[in-house]
Amino acid sequence: MISLWLNELRKLRRRKGLFWASGTIVTLPAVGFAIYRAVKLIGDSNSTTEIMEGAGASVLIGLVCSVLAGAIIGSWDQSRGTARYILMSGTTRVRLMIAQILAVITYSVVLCLYGIIVFLILSFIIPGSSGGYDHLGSDTLHALVPSVAMAVFAYGIGLAIGEVGVTVAVSLITYFVLMIAGPLLGSWLSRYPWIEHIFLPDALARMFEPGKLWVSLAVVFVWLGAILGLAWNMLRRREF
Amino acid sequence: MSSVISLEGVSKQFGSTAALDQVSLQVPAACVYGFIGPNGAGKTTAIRLLFGLLQADSGRVEVLGHKLPEAAAKVTGKRIGGIIEEPVFYPFLTGKQNLQAFAAALDTKPDLDALLKRVGLYEAKDRKTKGYSLGMRQRLGIARALLGDPEILILDEPTNGLDPEGIISFRALVRHMAEQEGRTVFVSSHLLGELEQTCDQVAIIHKGKIVADGTVEELTQTTDTVRVETARGDIDYSEKITQCGARSVQAKDNGYLCMMESSDPADLARFNRALVEGGVPVSGFALQTKNLEESFLQILQDDQGEQPA
């Protein structure tokens, strides 16, 4: 299991295009933030910039990169025929799926942490005072949880669909449609105010609001469980 | 000889198409077994069943005594290796990295350099496989199949894309694996001349059914035609030959092709004696042999003839 998991990570690492592109585009917002902060300092040398103000862009990009990684791990082997050879090596489908989910989570966590670390480094390098370090931990979790959840979501869809491009499109479109659909439904069905909270994007966004953690976690687990359950059912029946 | 691969009454349907129809096959240990059939005959479907990648609709599939697909994880990889259809790899990895990736799935650490040397790819091991030719990918596919040092090697069209030198070295490799290492090699191919030189036994599949199987000798010598050459080419002996017991006679290339009722050696000896005693100056007498390709075409024609219109 561990060798399978590490193998999936090695394969992602050796996709040089994906590796460097992810690294670069997660770094870019930090560079933009550093320039913004430097310009702000020129205007007012006493200005304070909250570190996570700019990290939001990096987090969004990290989420997209995580979706891409989830889609690749979930669907590439099926679309290119290498899944057949992995199964011919005696690996069971369930072992393969667990190892791939672990790889998706690891990749997503590393990518998000990398983005945040770049921001932190730049905040120390660029002169002037910064703020926001006191809630850095919760801000990091704010960034991490949606990325990891969406990476797993995309992985499940990838496993079911088996095409990388289609998986990325379906995952992102589903996410944004659900993000819009929740509040819309909530306003239409105002007698049922809870209805907008059963959508994945809403649960991810409200997870760290006071008193919402457990309900939101339950909603996220139901969504991911449903997607992974569907994907497993299709993988189990698929003939390679 | 015990069977290491056994299919009994196996059927598999894709939609309304019967890919395999009551297929039964026994492959003995430590031999090279050829699996021949035209495109769409059901070869690849049968091979996918042997790896547990498909579930048969009915019948029993057993490899090394394990029922498939239930016991697929126990036998595939370390006990059976192979190539199915095209040998596909991760194009962004080198040849050696690809082997590493599949070895990780196998949970084993074989000597990759030795394997790459064995298939003649050592020099290209650090090149990405997206730059490999089909022949190189076939060789790398064989190396991948050998990662777990399996007892059975199942190769689907392994000589596709190989150059003549590659085909010769492949043939030597396959014979070596069966004769020196005691592995069973199950090869499907449409290169019948190649199979004739490589295999001990063959089975012919047509429209999802096994229409013939046996040793290569059995399938290539089951002819009932005798070639008779005479010392006097200027005289027509057709009538005399017919009187001596030939079913029909056809003059061809300074001799006669005689269709016999039987190819039994005793009957042929009797026919030869009758010719000599009947005054035919026999200077050559030989049972015509068919090569595997001719036998294959004949068997397919016979099978077509038996199909209801």
Interface residues (C-beta under 8 A of the other chain):
Chain A: S3 L4 L6 N7 R10 K11 R14 R15 K16 G17 R80 G81 T82 R84 Y85 I86 L87 M88 S89 G90 T91 T92 L96 E239 F240
Chain B: R48 F51 G52 L53 L54 Q55 A72 A73 K74 V75 T76 G77 K78 I80 G81 G82 I84 E85 E86 V88 F89 Y90 F92 L93 Q97 A101 F102 A104 A105 L106 D107 R144 L147 G148
